[in-house]
Amino acid sequence: MNAGTQVVVIGAGPCGLATAAELLRRGIRVRIFESSSAPSQGSRAIMLWPPAQAVLDDLEVLASARSRAHRPDCLDYFGDRGRLVRVRLNASQSPLVLPQSRTDALLEEAVHRVGGTVERGQRLVDVAQTDDAVEAVIRDGTGRHERQCAQWLIGADGVHSTVRELLGIAFAGSALPTRFALAEGELTGAQAPTSPSYYLTSRGGLVIAPLPNGCVRVAGSIHDGRQASEQLVQNMLDTRGPGGLRMDRFQALTTFSSAERVVERMRAGRVLLVGDAAHTHSAIGGQGLNLGLQDVRNLSWKLAGVITGRLDDAILDTYGPERIAAARQVIKTTGAVTRVALASPPWSALRNAALKVAERTSRAPNWYAARVAGQRIRHPTTSLGRPPGFRGTGLPAPEWAAPLSHHMPDRLLLVTSGPPNGPLPRAADAMAQRHTSLISHHHVPRQRPEFLLIRPDGYVAARGGFKSLPRTERLLVAISPATTSRKDSHDATADI
């Protein structure tokens, strides 16, 4: 037994790997166990939207991902009679299209770089916890059992999570009625789409998504219980696609279905859930990996802060409410998109007419682009999510105030704007000096004087003018450990 382990991670998919890497780079001692004996293969989740890319950036593998990925600058939607709408994606909205096996490999590389290793062929069979520790019982391939004690355990073991089942956490929701056939291979014949293209036809839905290295993913809805076959895929291309395309050299061929489920809670004592262990939704839109990696980014700085004693334990109570709210927002969006995309006549005609009108405006496509890019996920009211009394909080930071690449990963960033020698940046500097373990200060010359308190996961925790700084400092005092002299911090606000 390794008595020095602080966190046990169960599951070495992308969320488990990212969690381990995020904690290890912060100096937390982690063991990560995976029941499979080898890394998973295949494309699986392929869309890395900007919030997921931010996690890769944190772990210094984003450049490698970009060099291997396809990067579309738009999404195209077609009906029976041609294109309905093109949704353009700016540089801050564009996804990376990358097979999940390659994303996993990059994340495992990040784990190794910070001193970790994945222990494969190790299955969780039991969990027990006290007020101060959690014990995981791990069984290896020979049947030998190991009892691993740690301060915290994180369940990143997927939609069929053993951790969730052992804890008895409800996973409420229901399966979506539509099944899909999925194939990957080479498209020959006519010019294949160069960006993700959605065909919303009277004969059913079809998606054609280019992958790196000339491979293409094709997925279409099926309603009659048929299984995926090369003939079925070709029929969907002929009857729903742009015409003239043929799929050759099949690399993948399967069927899948989706469900809409969210756990009732993401924390049970010293055990926390991330990724598909906590939520699942429609596959349309490619939001699953995006949502799970944002769980990781939300949790890692909070958990590391609690373990190192810089943050009060109560900060972890914000994790579940914030991420359950995010999951419900994604489920609402992807569910609505799925139902609209698969609408049957006569509703499909109304849908297509509405999309044609939308293309003639900029507002609707821009709103949709921000949604699918993950830029409109908003936190509920929590102490550092969307605190009462502040406006413009609970959303990702605007581009002008985004954290610097050299910013300390565990500190909140207090960004000020306006005249560089004005009272606001001077007061912010003084506040940063009083809370050196929690925040750092950065000034951006802009006309409007204001401040933003940006969390390590890129979300705005507080925003306002000079008069709002004392209230912001009280937020910092509230999340500090009880051993911090709160009286001194409170009195210091008189300098503002």
DRENTI-479986 format. One record per residue (C-alpha): x, y, z. Coordinates in steps of 0.001 Angstrom, whole numbers, plus 500000, padded with zeros to 6 digits. Layout:
N
XYZ ...
This chain:
496
500000500000500000 501285503444499098 500457505532502172 501649508699500442 498895508706497817 496649511767498122 494222511068495254 493150507831493581 491725508170490062 489597505308488720 489543505196484919 492157506155482318 489947507548479594 490478511202478632 488860512567481798 490793510281484136 494073511014482368 493439514763482376 492487514691486071 495659512834487008 497839515155484911 496196518326486280 496726517193489878 500230515838489344 501395519099487797 500212520835490952 502346518557493116 499544516223494251 500475512539494642 498148510511492411 497618506884491424 495442506136488406 493916502688487886 492374501361484667 490518498059484294 491482497573480620 494860496030479959 495648498325477007 494687501825475826 491393501970473918 491581502286470152 489303503887467595 487956507359466981 484999507517469403 484692511175470554 486302513319467850 485303516953468570 487541518999470846 485766522326471238 487629525336472736 486902524503476430 488449521065475897 491364522652474047 491970524846477111 492611521696479161 495091520447476561 496741523866476691 497025523648480488 498783520315480055 501075521582477264 499811519194474586 497593521564472588 500247522286469975 500695518558469374 496912518106469091 496670520924466548 499438519432464430 497531516139464213 493947517434463916 491600518662461217 490344522168462059 487093523194460324 486024526830460170 482308526211459630 479398523791460021 477123523176457037 473459522119457175 471653520783454097 468086519798453283 466577517895450364 467233520833448038 470680522034448930 472313523980451716 470088525497454375 472615527388456497 476355527703457002 477484528443460569 480875530123460428 483258529551463334 485841532165464237 489279531261465579 488029531138469177 485130528814468264 486652526293465874 486984522691467117 489836520283466622 488669517077464959 490890514336466366 490236510625467024 489896509969470749 492714507405470755 495108510198469743 493703512534472394 494150509776474977 497751509245473876 498523512962474263 496939513044477721 498829509938478833 501987511607477585 501112514573479837 500672512194482786 504113510669482183 505716514105481819 504689515068485359 505757511783486904 502615509656486746 501844506268485257 498658504396484381 498263501098486255 496352498934483796 494465495709484359 493426496985487786 489697496891488579 487933498691491429 485770496287493445 484919498253496591 485076501706498160 484850502668501824 485401506047503429 485638507858506732 485629511568507514 489373511723506851 490159509134504165 488845506862501451 489905503269500796 489716501638497377 489934497889496962 491651497096493649 491788493651492022 494404492832489380 494252490289486570 495503487465488796 492769488026491373 495081489649493917 493508492464495947 495186495678497072 493766498174499547 494746501703498592 494113504521501066 493998508156499966 492511511476500947 490226511599497894 488969509313495119 487783510434491681 485507508277489545 486329508808485875 485214505339484811 482615506147482196 478893505825481712 478823502380483369 480783503729486351 481638501218489068 482358504118491423 478879505556490917 477262502152491366 479196501362494561 478146504706496034 474516504197495028 474284507567493286 471153507837491138 471716508396487400 468324509691486348 467170510108482773 466175508072479760 467481506679476485 466887508606473282 464714506655470841 466877507045467744 469749504712466897 472588505585464536 474843503678462179 478447504894462147 481215504158459673 484694505496459025 486738505088455888 487691506801452634 485170508634450464 485737508502446722 483853509854443743 482539513389443984 484194516047446138 483619515111449790 482693517862452299 485689519586453883 483818520609457041 481316518776459281 478135518590457201 474663517703458436 472040516452455966 468525516959457339 466467515165454739 462977513707454512 464631510261454381 466526510718457649 469571512475459033 473193512031457968 476477513525459181 479698513566457163 482726514688459191 486263514794457763 488914513266460038 492691513691459790 494709511821457160 491942511524454584 489556509460456709 485881510474456953 483191509650459522 479655509001458291 476751508580460730 473041508341460016 469827507717461889 468176504284461603 464661503492462792 463886499915461806 466231497887463990 468737497213461209 472393496727462062 475208498656460449 476521497235457198 478556498580454311 475467498408452120 473390500367454646 476023503092454878 476263503348451107 472485503570450854 472455506446453343 475136508256451348 473158507785448124 469738508803449455 470620511457452043 474048512809451072 475150515162448310 475365512327445770 478235510730443925 480105509569447036 481258506057447794 482849504799451008 485799502445450582 488294500816452943 486035500783455978 488012501289459198 485019501272461563 481416500079461317 478989500001464219 475662501176465636 475146503306468715 472452505053470693 472441507885473215 470772508697476509 470121511844478515 471131511249482130 472645513293484978 473641512147488463 471808513555491450 475173514607492952 478795514608491854 480284514399495329 479730511803498034 481998512603500956 485564512150499709 484548510702496356 483891512848493270 482680511980489762 483855513435486449 482893512954482804 480538510248481562 480366508761485057 478253511817485917 476367512721482726 475536511584479212 473591513209476385 472912513114472657 476014512504470587 474963515128468023 477165518193468389 480139516331469856 479858517827473340 480611514786475532 484389515050475770 484097518816475965 481779518616478977 483863515994480770 487166517815480386 485531520947481763 484540518905484830 488237518170485219 489247521805484834 486616522924487346 487599520329489924 491380520150489740 492251523632491024 489692523380493807 490805519931494975 494490520824494777 493797523989496780 492027522014499504 494764519355499684 497560521934499914 495655523973502496 495236527124500412 491452526769500066 488722525916502538 487117522475502124 483771524151501403 485007525180497938 484428521568496832 480723521998497537 480584524307494496 481856521619492118 478724519485491857 476163522296491487 478253524058488838 478897520979486740 475407519511487064 474054522862485858 476505522723482918 475440519171482075 471767520128482093 472452523074479792 474299520824477351 471538518200477504 468958520878476774 470921522156473776 471945518801472280 468509517332472907 466815520214471130 469266520033468207 468730516269467910 464953516526467910 464955519371465407 467486517626463154 465496514378463072 462069515973462652 459805514180460179 457467515737457600 455593518070457834 457714519512460683 460912519076458708 459653521533456083 459058524165458769 462536523483460207 464162523903456822 462316527138456140 463432528511459529 467056527595458820 466938529316455438 465711532474457144 468430532144459801 471151532129457143 470065535566455996 470801536978459467 474053536979461413 472577536868464874 471151533326464847 474247531588463404 476514533555465767 474362532571468753 474443528933467690 478215528994467082 478810530284470616 476541527546471983 478220524634470258 481662526095471039 480831525953474771 481063529710475288 477587530143476814 477694527555479606 476844529540482722 477336528668486362 474485528768488864 474713530833492039 477710529604494053 480338531366496160 482725531742493216 480426530750490371 477873533530490111 477963535278493494 474899537329494474 475311541047493856 477642540795490846 476705541149487184 478398539573484197 479730536587486126 479505532812485796 480631532808482138 484032532251480499 486269535319480586 486144537597477536 489117537371475186 490619540679476269 490843539469479880 491754535817479288 494447534545481706 498026534886480512 499905531783479442 502443532304482229 499796532860484905 500108530650488002 497693527713487484 496360527705491057 495770531421491500 492761533477490573 493640536345488258 492453539846489121 492357541715485809 491867545480485818 491358547860482920 491357551608482509 494119554153483204 497225552271484372 497894554674487249 494294555033488383 492866554104491787 491443550770490577 494739549090489552 496451550484492652 493768549033494924 493866545734493016 497640545560493447 497256546087497184 494612543362497366 496848540928495483 499617541629497971 497290540755500841 496287537452499224 499471536324497481 498588532611497716 495165533145496132 495359535844493461 497680537731491157 496993541037489420 497291541984485752 496343545309484157 495050545715480603 495060549251479145 491504549816477955 489197552808477992 486647551356480392 487806551049484021 486610547768485579 487922544565487102 487304540859486588 488248538120489032 488989535089486828 489171531589488237 491903529124487211 489335527365484999 488787530574483015 485390531554484465 484568535038485779 483895534892489523 483387538624490153 483185541751488044 482638545420488733 484170548789489456 486237550286492240 483392550163494771 482934546394494280 486482545464495265 485741545186499022 482921542705498335 485277540759496095 487863540599498842 485256539187501176 484692536374498657 488407535564498850 488331535563502630 485351533195502589 487198530553500546 490414530831502544 491155528143505165 489833528745508644 493421529145509891 493789532335507848 493427535504509896 490129536669508456 490010539701510704 493251541062509211 491966540493505676 488645542126506462 490245545154508052 492578545536505089 489644546398502833 489609549813504501 492588550718502270 490443550383499140 
